[in-house]
Structure formats: C-alpha cells, structure tokens
Amino acid sequence: MKIQQVKVNFVRLPLEEPLVGAPPMPGMLREFFTVQVQTDQGIEGIGITGFGGKLLRALRAALEDLGELIRGDDPLRVEQVTAKLRAASAPCGSGIAMLAISAIDTALWDIRGKASGVPLARLLGGARDKVPAYASGALTRTTPTDKVQRAASALVEKGYRQVKTQMAVEGFTPKQEIERIRLIREAVGPDVNLMVDINQRWSVAEAISIGHRVEELGLGWLEDPTTCDDHQGHAKIADALTTPVCAGEYLWGIEPHRQAMSHHASDITMIDLLRVGGVTQWMKVAGMAEAFNKPVASHLLPEIHVHLVAAIPNGLVVEYMPWTSRLFDNPPMPVNGEIAVPNEPGLGLKFAPDLFEKYGVG
C-alpha cells in the first residue's frame, strides 16, 4: 500500500456551546484543518488539527508540505513515516510542525485500523469497549455565577455524573473564588465528580492556599494550577494538597511529559493529541504514565480520544467537550456518563457529508 495524496481543507465551525447552550468560551477552538490521507488501495485515513492561533497559513503550509513529503510511502509503517516527518521539521521542534504531524499520524492509524478491519482502540490494546466521560466547556470563568449554576444543574439533569468548571476568575479575590466554586458544588450536588481547571493562572502559593480552602468540597482534581513547565512548582502543589493535581495538556511532544513525571508534578496525566504529536506519541506518554502509576485523562477531541483512553489499562476519563462534533457524521456521544468505542474499523469516523460545503473556508 502506498500513500497517493494528502488532502487538506479548512473549516470554521459556529461559535457555540453545544452541551447546554451556555455562553461560548472566549477563545474556544472552532477553526480546524481536516486531513485525508488517500492510498492506492482505496483506503482513506482522516485526521484533524488546529490551535486557535493566528498562524493558520503557516499550519496549512506545514500540512501540505509534509503531506507531499510522504507521497509514495507505506502508510502502515507509521513509525517510519512519522520519524521522517519529525526529521524534516526538526529545526522547528514543536509548535506548527507538531500540530501538522499529529493530524497525519492520526490519519495513518485510521488507515491501519481499516486495513486490519478492527477499531483503533482494539488495534492499540483494547482494554475496554467504553470509557467514562465528563462534561466540559459549559461552566466557564467568564460566565456570571448564577448562569454557571443553572448550566451546572442542566448538565446533571442531562445525566452527566462528572463535570468540569473553572476557577481563577479575573478580578476575584480568593474569598470570592471559594464562594463561587461552593455555589457550583451546591448546584451539582455532592455525588457528582466536580473538577476545576485553573489554566495556569495561579502562582504556586495561590494554588496551595486556595486549594487547601476548597478541599472540603471534594473536588475531583485541580487542573494546570500553575505554569505548565514549572514541574517543581506543580510537584509542590501536588504534595501539599489532598485534591489530585491534573496536568499535561500544554506539553508538546513526549520529553516534557518525561520531565513532569520524573518530578512527580501531577497525580493525573492529561495528554493532548495534537500537541503530543498524534496517536503514536500519545501512546508512548500513556505508557510512561503507567510506569509512574498515573492514570491518564484526555484533552479535547473526544471522538478520537475515546479510542486512546479505551485502549490503555490506565485510561481514566475522556473530556467530552464537543467542539469537534460537527466535523463528523454520527460521532460517538456520552450515554449515562460513558462513551462507547465505535464498532467500525479505524477511527470509525467520517466527515459530515455537508462539512466542506457548509463550513469550508477558502
């Protein structure tokens, strides 16, 4: 089998919060490049990428140039192909190059699954057929507290047993922060797993101080409490609190994850498919996390991450933030707090039939 062509398209999805119609998150990711890796045997693999930044033309160029580079290569030799792509973009290291490689790598694994006739989750290990999922993206720090409470209650009414909100509200004092998160806990009730994302906005001292004061609320985790590459700072926070610390989504490639785990910087490892370098690199980080006895959570892209979290023995939960659901025809969705792995070979995904006509951009 040989790669014949790599097709790249750009789409811009509506600015919306799909879970409960809450106010959209400022800066939400809604612009994506789709990738279709076509082979001489008629098997096509798909991938997506994006980053919400301004260098979109640079990302398109990277996708097209790297796609041309692997024309004629064997798509089943994923390690060989992606090593070639990393070598070609070595001066750039991470960033744009990594985002492009991630989409192509994911498409290659889709091809492998289709060629083998099995879902990607089973090809990668098949630890289970469905995984827990939590609702994300509807309870943002920019939304007034009363509206956040209503959205939180609506999520529970829809059957979500795990939800995530945000702290580090601009202009709030620690006392106001604590009162806000207490009200959200009251809205969801004591039995819902309530996680909190800080998005790197606190100092180490703030994270420890505020973290101690909310421990009685039984939070599922504090996510990215301080700067992503301050592994020592994260380790201090994790050591000081009984609430688990979750981190990793902001790390590019596998080496920063090794550093974080070596420093015991978090209790739960979160892996971002696009930043880590695709399925190939994601699985390597998940293996490292297993060696350090850490569970793994995913970041964004639940339609793809359901396979990866289901494949590994230490998969904890999928972040269900359905910003990408409009990209696909019949995407997997949570039912009673779980997402089932698609039964079709590969990713089990197809782009929506009217995707490029409806949302395509130049």
C-alpha positions as CSV (number, residue, x, y, z in Angstrom):
1,M,0.0,0.0,0.0
2,K,1.2,3.5,-0.9
3,I,0.2,7.0,0.0
4,Q,-1.2,8.7,-3.1
5,Q,-2.3,12.1,-1.8
6,V,-2.8,14.1,1.4
7,K,-5.8,16.4,1.1
8,V,-6.1,19.4,3.4
9,N,-9.2,21.5,4.0
10,F,-10.0,24.4,6.4
11,V,-13.3,24.7,8.2
12,R,-14.7,27.2,10.6
13,L,-17.5,25.9,12.9
14,P,-20.2,28.0,14.6
15,L,-19.3,29.8,17.9
16,E,-21.5,27.8,20.3
17,E,-21.5,25.8,23.5
18,P,-23.2,22.6,22.4
19,L,-23.8,20.9,25.7
20,V,-26.4,23.1,27.4
21,G,-26.4,26.3,25.3
22,A,-24.2,28.2,27.8
23,P,-22.2,31.3,26.7
24,P,-19.3,30.2,24.4
25,M,-15.9,30.2,26.0
26,P,-13.7,33.1,24.8
27,G,-11.0,31.8,22.5
28,M,-12.7,28.5,22.0
29,L,-11.2,26.3,19.4
30,R,-13.6,26.3,16.3
31,E,-11.2,26.5,13.3
32,F,-9.8,23.2,12.1
33,F,-7.8,21.7,9.3
34,T,-9.0,18.4,8.1
35,V,-6.6,15.8,6.6
36,Q,-7.5,12.9,4.3
37,V,-4.6,10.6,3.6
38,Q,-5.6,8.6,0.5
39,T,-3.9,5.4,-0.6
40,D,-3.6,3.4,-3.9
41,Q,-5.8,0.7,-2.4
42,G,-8.7,2.9,-1.8
43,I,-8.3,3.2,2.0
44,E,-8.5,6.7,3.3
45,G,-7.5,7.8,6.8
46,I,-8.6,11.0,8.4
47,G,-7.2,13.4,10.9
48,I,-7.8,16.9,12.2
49,T,-5.7,19.7,13.8
50,G,-6.0,23.3,14.9
51,F,-4.8,25.6,17.7
52,G,-6.9,28.7,17.8
53,G,-4.0,30.9,16.8
54,K,-3.2,33.4,14.0
55,L,-0.7,31.4,12.1
56,L,-3.2,29.4,10.1
57,R,-1.4,29.9,6.7
58,A,1.7,28.5,8.3
59,L,-0.1,25.4,9.6
60,R,-1.7,24.8,6.2
61,A,1.7,25.1,4.5
62,A,3.2,22.6,7.0
63,L,0.4,20.1,6.4
64,E,0.7,20.4,2.6
65,D,4.5,20.3,2.6
66,L,4.7,17.3,4.9
67,G,1.9,15.6,3.0
68,E,3.8,15.9,-0.2
69,L,6.9,14.6,1.5
70,I,5.3,11.2,2.3
71,R,3.7,10.6,-1.1
72,G,4.6,7.1,-2.1
73,D,5.4,5.9,1.4
74,D,3.8,2.9,3.1
75,P,1.1,4.2,5.4
76,L,1.2,1.1,7.6
77,R,4.7,1.8,8.6
78,V,3.6,4.6,10.9
79,E,6.8,4.9,13.0
80,Q,8.9,5.2,9.8
81,V,6.7,7.8,8.3
82,T,6.3,10.0,11.4
83,A,10.0,9.7,12.1
84,K,10.6,11.1,8.6
85,L,8.2,13.9,9.3
86,R,9.8,14.8,12.6
87,A,13.2,14.7,11.0
88,A,12.1,17.0,8.2
89,S,10.7,19.5,10.7
90,A,13.4,19.1,13.3
91,P,14.6,22.8,13.3
92,C,11.0,23.8,14.3
93,G,10.8,21.2,17.1
94,S,7.2,21.6,18.3
95,G,4.5,24.2,17.6
96,I,3.2,24.3,14.0
97,A,5.2,21.2,12.9
98,M,3.9,19.1,15.7
99,L,0.3,20.1,15.0
100,A,0.7,19.1,11.4
101,I,2.4,15.8,12.2
102,S,-0.4,15.0,14.7
103,A,-3.1,15.1,12.1
104,I,-1.2,13.0,9.6
105,D,-0.1,10.5,12.2
106,T,-3.8,10.1,13.3
107,A,-4.8,9.5,9.7
108,L,-2.2,6.8,9.3
109,W,-3.5,5.0,12.4
110,D,-7.0,5.3,10.9
111,I,-5.7,3.5,7.8
112,R,-4.0,0.8,9.9
113,G,-7.3,0.1,11.7
114,K,-9.2,0.0,8.5
115,A,-6.6,-2.3,6.8
116,S,-6.8,-4.6,9.8
117,G,-10.6,-4.5,10.0
118,V,-10.7,-3.5,13.7
119,P,-11.5,-0.3,15.6
120,L,-8.4,1.7,16.6
121,A,-9.0,1.1,20.3
122,R,-8.7,-2.7,19.8
123,L,-5.7,-2.3,17.5
124,L,-3.9,-0.3,20.2
125,G,-4.7,-2.7,23.1
126,G,-8.4,-2.9,23.6
127,A,-8.5,-2.6,27.4
128,R,-12.3,-1.9,27.3
129,D,-15.2,-1.1,24.9
130,K,-16.4,2.1,26.6
131,V,-15.0,4.7,28.9
132,P,-16.2,7.3,31.4
133,A,-16.6,10.9,30.1
134,Y,-17.0,14.2,31.8
135,A,-18.8,17.3,30.5
136,S,-16.5,20.2,29.8
137,G,-16.7,23.7,28.3
138,A,-20.1,24.8,29.6
139,L,-19.0,26.2,33.0
140,T,-16.5,28.9,32.2
141,R,-14.9,31.5,34.4
142,T,-16.3,34.4,32.3
143,T,-19.9,33.4,32.8
144,P,-21.8,35.0,35.7
145,T,-22.1,32.8,38.7
146,D,-25.9,32.5,38.6
147,K,-25.7,31.4,34.9
148,V,-23.0,28.9,35.7
149,Q,-25.1,27.4,38.4
150,R,-28.0,27.0,36.0
151,A,-25.7,25.4,33.4
152,A,-24.3,23.1,36.0
153,S,-27.7,21.9,37.1
154,A,-28.7,21.4,33.5
155,L,-25.7,19.1,32.9
156,V,-26.7,17.0,35.9
157,E,-30.3,16.8,34.6
158,K,-28.9,15.5,31.3
159,G,-27.2,12.6,33.1
160,Y,-23.6,13.8,33.4
161,R,-22.1,12.5,36.6
162,Q,-18.7,14.2,36.0
163,V,-18.4,17.9,35.1
164,K,-15.6,20.4,34.9
165,T,-15.7,24.1,35.7
166,Q,-13.0,26.8,36.0
167,M,-11.5,29.0,38.8
168,A,-9.1,31.9,38.6
169,V,-11.8,34.3,37.7
170,E,-10.3,37.7,36.7
171,G,-10.8,40.3,39.4
172,F,-12.0,37.9,42.0
173,T,-10.5,37.7,45.5
174,P,-9.7,34.2,46.9
175,K,-12.8,34.5,49.1
176,Q,-14.9,35.2,46.0
177,E,-13.3,32.3,44.2
178,I,-14.1,29.9,47.0
179,E,-17.7,31.1,47.3
180,R,-18.3,30.7,43.6
181,I,-16.9,27.1,43.5
182,R,-19.0,26.3,46.6
183,L,-22.2,27.5,44.8
184,I,-21.3,25.3,41.8
185,R,-20.8,22.4,44.1
186,E,-24.3,23.0,45.6
187,A,-25.7,23.2,42.1
188,V,-24.4,19.8,41.0
189,G,-24.8,18.1,44.4
190,P,-22.4,16.0,46.5
191,D,-22.3,12.9,44.3
192,V,-21.1,14.5,41.1
193,N,-17.4,14.4,40.4
194,L,-16.6,18.2,40.1
195,M,-13.2,19.0,38.5
196,V,-11.7,22.5,38.3
197,D,-9.4,23.9,35.6
198,I,-7.1,26.8,36.5
199,N,-5.4,27.1,33.1
200,Q,-2.0,28.0,34.5
201,R,-3.4,31.2,36.2
202,W,-2.2,30.8,39.8
203,S,1.2,31.0,41.4
204,V,2.3,28.0,43.4
205,A,1.5,29.8,46.7
206,E,-2.0,30.8,45.5
207,A,-2.7,27.2,44.3
208,I,-1.7,25.8,47.7
209,S,-3.6,28.4,49.7
210,I,-6.8,28.3,47.8
211,G,-6.5,24.6,47.2
212,H,-6.4,23.9,51.0
213,R,-9.5,26.1,51.4
214,V,-11.6,24.1,48.9
215,E,-10.5,20.6,49.9
216,E,-13.7,20.1,51.9
217,L,-15.7,20.3,48.6
218,G,-14.3,17.0,47.5
219,L,-13.1,18.2,44.0
220,G,-12.0,15.5,41.5
221,W,-8.9,17.5,40.6
222,L,-7.3,20.8,40.2
223,E,-6.1,21.1,36.6
224,D,-3.0,23.0,35.5
225,P,-2.8,25.2,38.6
226,T,0.4,26.9,37.6
227,T,2.7,27.4,34.6
228,C,2.9,24.2,32.6
229,D,6.7,23.9,32.6
230,D,7.2,24.6,36.3
231,H,7.4,20.9,37.2
232,Q,8.9,21.6,40.6
233,G,6.1,24.1,41.3
234,H,3.4,21.5,40.3
235,A,5.1,18.9,42.5
236,K,4.9,21.2,45.5
237,I,1.2,21.8,44.9
238,A,0.6,18.1,44.4
239,D,2.5,17.2,47.6
240,A,0.7,19.9,49.6
241,L,-2.9,19.1,48.7
242,T,-5.2,16.0,49.1
243,T,-7.1,17.1,46.0
244,P,-5.4,15.4,43.0
245,V,-3.5,17.7,40.6
246,C,-4.0,17.0,36.9
247,A,-1.6,18.4,34.3
248,G,-0.1,17.8,30.9
249,E,-2.3,19.3,28.2
250,Y,0.1,22.2,27.5
251,L,3.1,19.9,27.0
252,W,4.5,19.5,23.4
253,G,5.9,16.1,22.5
254,I,7.0,13.3,24.8
255,E,10.1,14.8,26.5
256,P,8.3,17.4,28.7
257,H,6.0,14.6,29.9
258,R,9.0,12.6,31.0
259,Q,10.3,15.6,32.9
260,A,6.9,16.2,34.5
261,M,6.6,12.5,35.6
262,S,10.2,12.5,36.9
263,H,9.4,15.4,39.1
264,H,6.1,13.8,40.2
265,A,4.5,17.1,39.0
266,S,0.9,15.7,39.0
267,D,-1.3,12.9,40.2
268,I,-3.1,12.5,36.8
269,T,-1.5,12.9,33.4
270,M,-3.6,14.7,30.8
271,I,-2.4,14.3,27.2
272,D,-3.4,16.5,24.3
273,L,-3.4,14.5,21.0
274,L,-2.4,17.5,18.8
275,R,0.4,18.9,21.0
276,V,1.9,15.5,21.8
277,G,2.4,14.5,18.2
278,G,-0.5,12.2,17.3
279,V,-1.6,8.7,18.3
280,T,2.0,7.3,18.1
281,Q,3.4,9.8,20.7
282,W,0.2,9.7,22.8
283,M,0.5,6.0,23.4
284,K,4.2,6.4,24.4
285,V,3.3,9.0,27.0
286,A,0.4,6.8,28.3
287,G,2.9,4.0,28.7
288,M,5.2,6.3,30.6
289,A,2.3,7.3,32.9
290,E,1.6,3.6,33.5
291,A,5.2,3.1,34.6
292,F,4.8,6.0,37.0
293,N,1.5,4.6,38.3
294,K,-0.5,7.5,37.0
295,P,-4.0,7.5,35.3
296,V,-4.4,9.2,32.0
297,A,-7.1,11.7,31.0
298,S,-7.6,13.2,27.5
299,H,-7.8,16.8,26.3
300,L,-10.4,17.8,23.7
301,L,-11.2,15.7,20.6
302,P,-13.4,13.1,22.4
303,E,-14.4,11.5,19.1
304,I,-10.7,10.3,18.7
305,H,-9.7,10.1,22.3
306,V,-12.4,7.6,23.1
307,H,-10.2,5.1,21.3
308,L,-7.0,6.0,23.1
309,V,-8.4,6.1,26.6
310,A,-10.2,2.8,25.9
311,A,-7.0,1.2,24.6
312,I,-4.9,1.6,27.7
313,P,-5.1,0.0,31.2
314,N,-4.6,3.3,32.9
315,G,-7.2,5.3,31.0
316,L,-9.2,7.3,33.4
317,V,-11.7,9.5,31.6
318,V,-12.4,11.3,28.3
319,E,-13.0,15.1,28.3
320,Y,-16.3,15.5,26.5
321,M,-16.0,19.0,25.0
322,P,-17.9,18.5,21.7
323,W,-16.4,21.4,19.9
324,T,-15.5,19.0,17.1
325,S,-18.8,17.1,16.9
326,R,-20.0,19.0,13.8
327,L,-17.0,17.7,11.9
328,F,-18.3,14.2,11.8
329,D,-21.2,12.2,10.7
330,N,-22.8,10.3,13.7
331,P,-19.9,11.0,16.2
332,P,-19.8,8.9,19.4
333,M,-21.6,10.7,22.3
334,P,-21.9,10.0,26.0
335,V,-24.8,7.9,27.3
336,N,-25.2,7.7,31.1
337,G,-21.7,9.2,31.6
338,E,-19.9,6.8,29.3
339,I,-18.8,6.8,25.6
340,A,-18.8,3.6,23.7
341,V,-15.9,2.9,21.2
342,P,-17.2,2.9,17.6
343,N,-17.5,-0.6,16.1
344,E,-16.3,0.4,12.7
345,P,-12.7,-0.2,11.7
346,G,-10.1,2.5,12.3
347,L,-11.5,5.6,14.0
348,G,-15.0,4.7,12.9
349,L,-15.5,8.3,11.8
350,K,-16.5,10.0,8.6
351,F,-16.5,13.7,8.0
352,A,-20.0,15.1,7.9
353,P,-21.4,14.9,4.3
354,D,-22.0,18.7,4.1
355,L,-19.0,19.7,6.2
356,F,-16.9,21.4,3.5
357,E,-19.9,22.9,1.7
358,K,-21.4,24.3,4.9
359,Y,-18.3,25.3,6.9
360,G,-15.4,25.2,4.4
361,V,-13.3,28.4,4.2
362,G,-11.1,29.2,1.2
